[in-house]
Amino acid sequence: METIGKIKHRNLVPLLGYCKIGEERLLVYEYMKFGSLDMVLHDKSKGGATKLDWGGRKKIAIGSARGLAFLHHSCVPHIIHRDMKSSNVLLDENLEARVSDFGMLSVSTLAGTPGYVPPEYYQSFRCTTKGDVYSYGVVLLELLSGKKPIDPLEFGDNNLVGWAKQLVKESRCSEIFDPDLMGKKSGDAELYRYLKIAFECLDDQPLHRPTMIQVMAMFKELHVDTDSDFLDTYSIGRAIIDGSREKAP
């Protein structure tokens, strides 16, 4: 826990304190003004959704990816989140995404929340970085669709991922997107590019999913004319990106 408290990154929520009494656990984090992404995105009773235009959602998508990439590739030893979800993405006063609750579960614990759990976890019972990538893909799909991962009224026995993949099979991709995002100044083409990244993360085969470093590289390719600080907080070597991509079959 002391090690986790020392991890500092602009897209991770700083852990300020920790207390455990018996089975009770108390974590003290830095205050995040806008709370969690799932509340801002889905809790319309508190003015959610309308706060997040495409620019805001894009910033959150990239920020949460950057934080997860830092855990996977820059921490020593590398950290698997094990429960990446929109309620574990907190938003500060600038709507900067901060990933929380990382490294809190033991390696042997099969974590995850329904709607975010990758299919292989039900067979191998082993958490991996590629499992985190899948869960991140669900978060990205939430940002694009404005829908919850599980909603019986919306999807019945299905979930957001299954619903979206079925629409793709039926060539009805445009129905995936939140209507509030369509036809905006940013252009619908960018939404489809982000959707493509989401589906790469949501591949049923873990080895076919990108690493979080590769996800950041994809975002960088989409924003070649953007200030590099928007995408990077640490150097991403071209050799690292290309080398890790070559290992995938």
C-alpha positions in Angstrom: 0.0 0.0 0.0 2.9 2.3 0.7 4.2 1.7 -2.8 0.9 2.5 -4.3 0.8 5.8 -2.3 4.1 6.8 -3.9 2.8 6.4 -7.5 2.3 9.9 -9.0 0.8 10.6 -12.4 -1.6 13.3 -13.7 -4.1 10.7 -14.7 -4.1 8.6 -11.5 -5.9 9.6 -8.3 -3.4 10.2 -5.6 -3.8 7.9 -2.6 -3.4 10.1 0.5 -4.0 7.6 3.3 -5.0 4.1 4.1 -6.5 2.5 7.2 -7.6 -1.1 7.8 -9.4 -2.3 10.9 -10.4 -6.0 10.7 -12.1 -6.5 7.4 -13.0 -2.8 7.0 -10.8 -0.7 4.7 -10.7 3.1 4.4 -8.9 4.8 1.5 -8.4 8.5 1.5 -8.1 10.1 -2.0 -7.6 13.6 -3.3 -10.9 15.3 -3.8 -12.3 15.1 -7.4 -14.8 17.9 -8.1 -17.0 16.1 -10.7 -16.9 12.7 -9.1 -16.9 9.6 -11.2 -17.4 9.3 -15.0 -20.4 6.9 -14.6 -22.3 9.5 -12.5 -21.5 12.4 -14.9 -22.3 10.3 -18.0 -25.3 8.3 -16.7 -26.9 10.1 -13.8 -29.1 12.6 -15.6 -30.9 13.5 -12.4 -27.7 15.4 -11.4 -27.2 17.0 -14.8 -25.0 14.3 -16.2 -24.4 13.7 -19.9 -25.2 17.3 -20.9 -21.9 18.3 -19.3 -19.9 16.1 -21.7 -19.7 17.2 -25.3 -17.4 15.3 -27.7 -14.4 17.3 -26.7 -14.9 16.5 -23.1 -15.4 12.8 -23.7 -12.4 12.6 -26.0 -10.3 14.2 -23.3 -11.5 11.6 -20.8 -10.9 8.7 -23.2 -7.3 9.8 -23.8 -6.7 10.7 -20.1 -7.9 7.4 -18.7 -5.9 5.5 -21.4 -2.8 7.4 -20.5 -3.3 6.6 -16.8 -3.8 2.9 -17.5 -0.8 2.8 -19.9 1.4 4.3 -17.1 0.3 1.5 -14.7 1.0 -1.2 -17.3 4.2 0.1 -18.8 6.0 2.6 -16.5 5.5 1.3 -13.0 8.0 -1.3 -11.7 6.7 -3.8 -11.1 3.9 -3.3 -13.7 0.4 -2.9 -12.2 -2.7 -4.6 -13.5 -5.8 -2.6 -12.5 -8.2 -5.6 -12.4 -11.4 -3.5 -12.2 -11.2 -0.8 -14.8 -14.7 0.8 -15.2 -16.3 4.2 -15.5 -16.9 4.4 -11.7 -13.2 4.1 -11.2 -12.5 7.0 -13.6 -12.8 10.2 -11.5 -12.9 13.7 -12.9 -11.1 16.7 -11.5 -12.1 20.4 -11.8 -10.8 20.5 -15.4 -12.6 17.2 -16.4 -9.2 15.5 -16.5 -9.6 11.8 -16.1 -8.0 10.2 -13.0 -7.9 6.4 -12.7 -8.6 5.2 -9.2 -8.6 1.9 -7.2 -5.6 0.4 -8.9 -3.5 -2.3 -7.3 -6.0 -2.8 -4.5 -6.7 -6.5 -5.1 -4.4 -9.4 -4.7 -3.0 -11.1 -7.8 -5.0 -14.2 -7.0 -8.3 -12.4 -6.8 -10.5 -12.6 -9.9 -11.8 -9.1 -10.0 -14.0 -7.2 -12.4 -17.5 -5.8 -12.6 -20.3 -7.3 -14.8 -20.3 -5.7 -18.2 -16.6 -5.0 -18.0 -15.2 -8.5 -17.5 -13.4 -9.9 -20.6 -14.6 -13.3 -21.8 -11.4 -15.2 -21.0 -11.6 -14.4 -17.3 -14.5 -16.9 -17.0 -12.2 -19.6 -18.3 -8.7 -18.8 -17.0 -9.6 -17.0 -13.8 -6.4 -15.0 -14.3 -6.2 -11.2 -14.6 -3.9 -9.7 -17.2 -3.1 -6.3 -18.7 -5.1 -7.4 -21.8 -8.1 -7.9 -19.6 -7.6 -4.3 -18.5 -7.5 -3.3 -22.2 -10.9 -5.0 -22.7 -12.4 -3.2 -19.8 -11.0 0.1 -21.1 -12.7 -0.7 -24.4 -16.0 -0.9 -22.6 -15.4 2.5 -21.0 -14.6 4.0 -24.4 -17.8 2.5 -25.8 -19.7 4.1 -22.9 -18.3 7.5 -23.9 -19.3 7.0 -27.5 -22.8 5.6 -26.9 -23.8 7.3 -23.6 -25.1 4.0 -22.5 -24.4 1.8 -19.4 -22.6 -1.5 -19.8 -25.6 -3.4 -18.4 -29.1 -2.1 -18.8 -32.0 -4.7 -18.9 -34.4 -2.2 -20.3 -32.0 -1.3 -23.1 -30.3 -4.6 -23.9 -32.4 -7.3 -22.2 -30.1 -10.3 -21.4 -27.4 -8.8 -23.6 -24.9 -6.1 -22.6 -23.5 -2.9 -24.2 -20.6 -4.8 -26.0 -22.9 -7.5 -27.4 -25.4 -4.9 -28.5 -22.8 -2.8 -30.2 -21.2 -5.8 -32.0 -24.6 -6.9 -33.3 -25.2 -3.5 -34.7 -21.9 -3.6 -36.5 -22.8 -7.0 -38.0 -26.0 -5.5 -39.3 -24.2 -2.5 -40.7 -26.0 -0.1 -38.3 -22.9 1.4 -36.7 -24.4 4.9 -36.6 -27.0 3.7 -34.0 -24.2 3.0 -31.5 -23.4 6.7 -31.1 -25.0 9.0 -28.6 -27.3 11.2 -30.7 -26.0 14.2 -28.9 -22.6 13.6 -30.5 -23.7 13.1 -34.1 -23.5 15.9 -36.6 -21.3 18.1 -34.5 -18.5 20.3 -35.6 -15.9 17.7 -34.8 -17.3 15.6 -37.6 -18.8 12.1 -37.4 -15.7 10.6 -39.0 -13.7 11.0 -35.7 -16.4 9.1 -33.8 -16.0 6.1 -36.1 -12.2 6.2 -35.7 -12.6 6.1 -31.9 -15.2 3.3 -32.3 -12.6 1.3 -34.3 -10.1 1.7 -31.4 -12.8 0.5 -28.9 -13.5 -2.6 -30.9 -9.8 -3.4 -31.2 -9.7 -3.3 -27.4 -12.9 -5.5 -27.2 -11.5 -8.3 -29.4 -12.6 -11.7 -27.9 -9.0 -12.9 -28.3 -6.6 -11.3 -25.8 -3.6 -11.6 -28.0 -5.4 -9.7 -30.7 -6.0 -6.7 -28.5 -3.5 -3.8 -28.5 -1.5 -2.9 -25.4 -2.3 0.4 -23.8 0.9 1.8 -25.2 -0.5 0.9 -28.7 -3.9 2.5 -27.8 -2.0 5.7 -27.0 -0.2 5.5 -30.3 -3.5 5.1 -32.1 -4.8 8.3 -30.4 -1.6 10.1 -31.3 -2.1 9.2 -35.0 -5.6 10.7 -34.9 -4.3 13.9 -33.4 -1.0 14.5 -35.2 -1.6 18.2 -35.2 -2.5 18.4 -31.5 -0.2 19.7 -28.8 1.8 16.6 -27.7 0.9 17.3 -24.0 -2.7 16.4 -24.8 -1.5 12.8 -25.5 1.8 12.2 -23.7 3.2 12.6 -20.2 6.1 10.4 -20.8 8.1 9.4 -23.8 6.7 6.6 -26.0 9.5 5.2 -28.0 8.7 4.2 -31.6 10.7 1.0 -31.1 8.6 0.1 -28.1 5.3 0.6 -30.0 6.4 -1.2 -33.1 8.2 -4.0 -31.2 5.2 -4.8 -29.1 2.9 -4.8 -32.1 5.0 -7.3 -33.9 4.7 -9.8 -31.1 0.9 -10.0 -31.6 -0.1 -12.8 -34.1 
